[in-house]
């Protein structure tokens, strides 16, 4: 996790400006950089704040090549033209700076946001819609993949939208529901 952190840089459209601000901040605060990236005990003295929103924002994920995969085939994300995820949320930066000030801490953001204006998420949701038929969705109301009996999806991909809070309990509830829909051995036995 520590390698994903970087200085909390305000929004700038120029990548060169972001890179110069990031490295300038690191060089002018070498002690902070050592405490956040080099010295042991990082996890014991770190508090991570997550900013979550309920706004309809999304990206698409495909199997492809780009600079981040070193031009080898891998999972690649692409921004959605209509509902792109913002890399900078002003309220998140403000709360992070205020919290760090009260705790005598070092405010940080994600390195991808600071350097190249790319947002990061800890919770990738959706992509496996629920529908009554294969034309309407990937899984049915039992979370079973259409036309693949016995194959159930029980992860965050069946969560239809961002709940605006940590989705772990929503995912757990959906998984418990899906498990309750799996027939028992007794139910599968054919009388004969």
Number of C-alpha atoms within 10 A of each C-alpha: 9 13 10 13 17 23 24 21 22 15 15 15 9 11 13 12 14 20 15 12 19 19 15 12 17 16 12 10 12 11 13 17 17 12 14 22 16 13 10 11 10 14 11 7 10 12 13 11 12 12 15 15 12 10 12 11 15 20 14 11 12 11 10 13 14 13 8 11 12 9 10 12 12 14 13 15 14 11 16 12 9 10 12 15 19 14 16 19 15 11 10 15 18 12 14 21 17 14 16 15 12 8 10 9 16 17 22 20 21 22 21 15 23 28 22 17 20 15 17 16 11 7 13 14 19 16 16 18 16 23 17 13 14 14 8 11 16 20 23 19 15 18 26 20 21 20 12 9 8 12 13 19 20 19 18 21 17 20 20 13 16 19 14 11 13 14 16 12 10 15 18 14 13 20 19 12 15 18 15 11 14 16 10 9 8 8 9 9 8 7 6 3
